[in-house]
Amino acid sequence: MSATGAGLAVRGLAVSYGGVQAVDDVSFTVEPGEIVGLIGPNGAGKTTTIDAISGFTVSRGQVELAGRSLTSAPAHARARAGLVRTFQSVELFDDLSVRQNLAVAALPVRWWGPLVDAVAPRRGRHADVDDALDAVGLLELADARPTDLSHGQRRLVALARALASRPRVVLLDEPAAGLDTDETEALGTLLHTLRDRGIGVLLVDHDMSLVLTTCLRIVVLDFGRVIATGAPDEIRRDPNVVRAYLGSSEANS
């Protein structure tokens, strides 16, 4: 369980597909304002773990957020509770502006929402949208269409969309994929900003420089099981991690 009861607690998480055990007895916590890395070789079960935590795949085990059990909750209920995620594939509505893409996620959808907005637009929602765009450095592109953006900018819009709902914990699946060096550095700065705002972050990424310099703790998966947990310096020197994933050059750098 989370030490404070205010963050994300995952206990005994398991996912199987037929006879394949994709995730096996995975447990960890993400405290408010803490960035936790989840790393491992391809096929280690990282994205499957995020899918299970966020309710997008059937799993066993327990998931709690702020002391509340979400184990039986569907994906949309987990998102409304403050547990949101990004995806490796960037799925944006190309016929909407960047700001409108974020507005879709800023508040839970209700059938009466458009009627309320027509009578009294919800300023709180628009403030959250602009704040999220400003956080990722794209406020000046709020009225652009996703088709007018670079791949890196589209990924940042997807991240901003997750932030617009004011999450307690955000699960980031390869957010640096496709970003250039400057964009990756900006992402690292943004992650520290989220930490300062008290948002917990679970970061899955193959950019080890990003992971090692931003995460307070790192959880390492191999074949669906946790093989190590610790601070970055501990992880980069752990012989099991070096053998399974990092390699000697990363460990000694």
N, C-alpha and C positions, 0 to 999 in steps of 0.2 A: 504493500500500500504506500501511496505517497506519504512522505514524512510529514508534510504539512496538511495533507488532505485537500489541498487547493489545486493540485496539478493533475496530470495524467498518470494513472497507475495501470499497468498491464501485468497480468499474472497468469502463467501457465497457458499462454496463447498457443493454439495448435490449429493447423490447416492441413487437410489431406485431400488429394484428388485421386480417387480410386485407391490403388495400393501405394501411391507416392505420398510420403510425408513431407510436404513442402515447408511447413513451419512446425517446430517441435519444442514445446515447453519453453516458450520465450517469455521472460519477465524483465521489466525495467520500469523506471519512472521518469517523468519529465516535470520538473518543478516549475512554478511560475517564474518567468524571467531566466530560464535556463535553456541553453542550446545543447541538445544531445545529438551526437552523430550516430547514424546506423549504417555501418559499412560491411563490405564483404565482397567476395568474387561474384561474377555473373552467375545467376542461378542460386544464390545463397538464400533467397527468400525475403529480400528487403522490401520489394514492392508488394509482395503477397502479405507481408506483415502490415504495411500501411493499409492495404485493402481490407484486411481483417479488423484492424483497429477502427477504421472509419465506417465499417458496416457494409462494404461492397462485396464481401465474400463470406460464405458460411465458415464459422470457426468455433472452436471450443476455448474455454478459458474465461477470464474475466477482464473487463475494461471498465475503469472508473474515471470520472472527471469531476474534480472539485468535490470528492466524497460521494458522488452520485453514481450508481451503477448504470452503465449503458450497455451492458452485456446483451440484453434482449432487444435493444432499441434498433430500429432501422436506420439506414444511412442519413435520411433527412432529419430525423430526430436528433441524431448525434451532432449534426451540423448546427442545428438550432440551439443545442446545449453549449456550443462554443468549441466543438472539435471539428476543424475544417482541414481540407487537404488540397494539394495541387496534384496534377497528373503529368506523366512524362510527355504525353501528347498534348499539344496546346489546342484546346477546343474552344474557340471564340465564335460569337455570332457575327459573321462578316457583314450582315446587313444592318447592324447597329453600330453606333459610335462607341469609342472606348469608354466614355462615361456611362453610356447606356448598358454596356456589357457589365460594368461594375454594379450599376443600380439593380440589375436583376438579382444579384446576390446580397445586396445590402440589407434587405429585410426579408423575413419569411413570406412566402407567397400566400395570399388569401384571396378568395374570390372577389371580395369587396375592395381590394387594394386599388385597382384603377379608378373606381368610383370616388374613393377618398382622395386620391391624388388629383382628380379633376376638380374637386371642390376646394381642397386645402392641401397643396403639395407638402410633402413631409420634408421639411428643411433638414431635420436630423440625418435623414438618409443621404441627402445630397452632400452634407458636410462630411459624412463618413467616406463617401466616394472620393471627394476631392482630397481629403486627408490621405487616403490610401494611394491615390495617384501621385500626390506630392511626395510621399514616402519613397516611392520607387523612381522618382525623377521624371515622371511623364505627364505632369499636370498640363503642360503646354500642348500636349497631344490629345487632350480629353475629347475634342470634337472630331478627331480623325477616325477613319475606319480601320479595322484591323488589317485589311488588305494593303493599306498604305504604309504599314510598319515593317521593320526588319524582323527577322526571326527572333533575335535577342529581345527586341522591344515587345514582341508578342508574348514572350515568356514572362516578361516583367508585368505585362497587363494581367496575365493569369495569376501571378502572385498577388498583385494589387486586388484582384477580384476576391481572393481568399481573405485578404485583410479587411476589406470593406464591411464584412459582417461582424467585425469586432470579436475575433476568436479569443478563447482562453489559451488554446493550444493549436498550432498549425503544423501539419505534416507535409513536408516539402519533398517531393519525389523528383530528384535530378533537376533542381532549379537552375543550375549553372550550365546545363547542356545547351550548346549553341551560342553561349555568350562569349564575347571577346574578352581580352584581358581587362580593359577598362570597365566593362559591364560586370565582370566577375568581382572586381575590387569594389564596385558600387554595391553589389549584392552583399558582400561581406559587411560593409558599413551598415546596410539596411538591417541585416541580421542582428547586429549589435544594438541598433535602434529598437528593434522588437524586444530584445532582452531588457532594455532600459524601460520599456513600457509595461513590463511584467508579463509579456506573452511568452509562453513556453513554445519551443521549437524542436521538432524532431527532423533532422536533416539527413536525407539520403542523397549522396552525391559521390561521383568518382573523382572529383577534383580534390585530391588529398590535401593540397595546400590550403584550400578553402576550409575543409573539415578540421584540419589540425590547428588552424589559427583562430577559428571561431567557436569551437565546441568546448564546453567545460568537461564533458564526459563523452566517451565513445563506447558504443556497444557493437561488437563484431559478430557477424553471423557467418556460419559455414555449413552448408547442407542443412539449412533450416534451424540450426541450433546455435545458441550463444557460446562462443569459445573464449571470449574475453570481454571484460568491462573495466573501464578505468579512464584516468586522465590521458590527454594526448601523448605525453612523454612516456607513460607506461605502455600505451598501446603500440607505439611505434617501435618499442623494444621487446615486446612480448614475442617469444620465439614461435608460439603457435600462430600468431597473427602474421608474422613475417613469412612463415612457411606457407600459410594458406592464401595470403593476399598481398601484403605490402612488398615483399621481396627485400633483398639485402640493401639495395641502393636507397630505397625510401627509408628503411630503418636506420641507416647510418647517416642520413642527410641532416 
